[in-house]
Amino acid sequence: MKALSLTQPWAMFCIWFAFEDTPEKQYDTRSWQWTPKPQDIFIHAAKGFPKWAKDLCRDNPFFRDALARHGHKGPETLPLQVIVGKARISSCFATENVRARISEKERAFGDYSSGRLAIRLADQQAIAVPVPCVGALGLWTVPPEIEQAVKEQLRMAA
């Protein structure tokens, strides 16, 4: 199975739900000139967590509120270098085509400047115990033993 590495807090925002059926973040934005096919992927929290991203968690009310909704007082408690859940890539759009129809919060959680890609995620599911895994750039293949461990976590959560 493939995985996509995201810097925190965006990895968690992609698998957390703000309300029962509304994900915190529905689109992942990328600068890639690539159109992913619809498929299930694992969401991986990258090893790095830059200071500017931690500052956003503290300073931006959308970020602070999302962290608080999920029991986090700050960015230091977010897991790194682990698979945190799964999602389905359902579609892909130019950011110019989604900017006008997304919420202010969704805009805050991504870079919707022109010339970028907005990957629509669906069927997000968090796992209870994140699975340690070294990530990679782009869409990458998860080692079989780690894939098995994540799938077991997903079965337990269902």
C-alpha positions in Angstrom: 0.0 0.0 0.0 1.1 3.6 -0.6 1.6 6.3 2.0 1.8 10.1 1.9 4.1 11.8 4.5 2.8 15.1 5.9 4.4 17.5 8.3 2.5 17.8 11.6 -0.1 19.0 12.4 -1.4 18.4 8.8 -1.0 14.6 9.2 -3.4 14.6 12.1 -5.8 17.2 10.6 -6.2 14.8 7.6 -7.5 11.9 9.9 -9.2 13.8 12.7 -12.9 14.7 12.6 -14.1 18.1 13.7 -17.6 16.7 14.1 -19.0 13.3 13.6 -18.8 13.2 9.8 -16.7 16.3 9.0 -12.9 15.9 8.7 -10.8 18.7 10.1 -9.1 18.8 6.7 -10.5 17.5 3.5 -7.8 18.5 1.0 -4.1 18.1 1.0 -2.4 20.7 -1.2 0.8 20.1 -3.1 3.0 21.9 -5.5 3.5 18.7 -7.5 2.4 18.6 -11.2 1.0 15.1 -10.7 -2.5 13.7 -10.7 -2.9 10.8 -8.3 -5.3 8.1 -9.1 -8.1 7.3 -6.6 -6.8 4.9 -4.1 -6.5 4.1 -0.4 -3.3 5.5 1.2 -1.8 5.6 4.7 -1.2 9.0 6.3 2.3 9.3 7.7 3.5 12.0 10.1 6.9 13.1 8.9 10.0 13.0 11.1 10.5 16.8 10.9 8.4 19.4 12.6 9.7 22.8 11.7 9.5 25.7 14.1 7.1 27.7 11.8 4.6 24.8 11.8 4.8 24.6 15.6 4.3 28.4 15.8 1.2 28.1 13.6 -0.2 25.5 16.1 0.2 28.1 18.9 -0.7 31.3 17.0 -3.4 30.4 14.6 -6.9 30.0 16.2 -8.0 27.3 13.7 -4.9 25.3 14.5 -5.2 25.8 18.3 -8.9 24.9 18.3 -8.4 21.7 16.3 -5.6 20.6 18.6 -7.7 21.3 21.7 -10.7 19.4 20.2 -8.5 16.3 20.1 -6.9 16.7 23.5 -3.6 18.4 22.6 -2.5 21.5 24.5 0.2 22.2 22.0 2.3 20.8 19.1 4.8 19.0 21.3 2.3 16.1 21.9 1.8 15.2 18.2 3.5 12.0 17.1 6.3 12.0 14.5 7.7 9.5 12.1 4.7 7.2 12.4 1.7 6.1 10.3 -1.4 7.7 12.0 -4.2 6.5 9.8 -5.6 6.0 6.3 -7.6 7.9 3.8 -8.8 7.5 0.2 -7.6 9.8 -2.5 -11.0 10.5 -4.1 -10.2 13.2 -6.6 -7.8 15.9 -7.5 -8.3 19.5 -8.6 -6.3 22.7 -9.4 -6.4 24.8 -6.3 -8.0 27.6 -8.3 -11.0 25.4 -8.8 -11.7 24.7 -5.1 -10.7 28.0 -3.4 -14.1 29.6 -3.7 -16.0 26.6 -2.3 -14.0 25.7 0.8 -14.3 27.0 4.3 -12.1 29.6 5.9 -10.7 26.8 8.2 -9.9 24.6 5.1 -8.1 27.5 3.5 -6.1 28.1 6.7 -5.0 24.4 6.7 -3.6 24.4 3.2 -1.8 26.5 0.5 -4.4 27.3 -2.1 -2.3 29.6 -4.1 -2.5 29.3 -7.9 -0.7 26.5 -9.8 -1.0 24.0 -7.0 -2.9 20.7 -6.6 -5.7 20.0 -4.1 -6.0 16.3 -3.4 -9.5 15.5 -2.0 -9.4 12.9 0.8 -12.3 10.8 1.9 -13.0 7.8 4.3 -10.4 9.0 6.8 -9.7 6.8 9.7 -7.3 7.2 12.6 -5.5 4.4 14.2 -5.3 4.2 18.1 -1.6 3.4 18.3 0.5 5.0 15.6 2.9 2.6 13.9 6.6 3.7 13.7 7.8 4.0 10.1 10.5 6.0 8.2 8.7 8.1 5.5 9.7 9.3 2.1 8.9 12.1 -0.3 6.0 11.7 -2.7 3.7 8.8 -2.6 5.8 5.9 -1.4 5.3 2.1 -0.8 5.0 1.0 2.9 7.1 -2.0 3.8 4.9 -5.2 4.1 5.5 -5.8 7.8 4.5 -2.2 8.6 1.5 -2.4 6.3 0.3 -5.5 8.2 0.7 -3.7 11.6 -1.3 -0.7 10.4 -4.1 -2.9 8.9 -4.3 -4.8 12.2 -4.8 -1.4 14.0 -7.5 -0.5 11.5 -9.3 -3.8 12.0 -9.2 -3.3 15.8 -10.7 0.2 15.3 -13.6 -0.9 13.1 
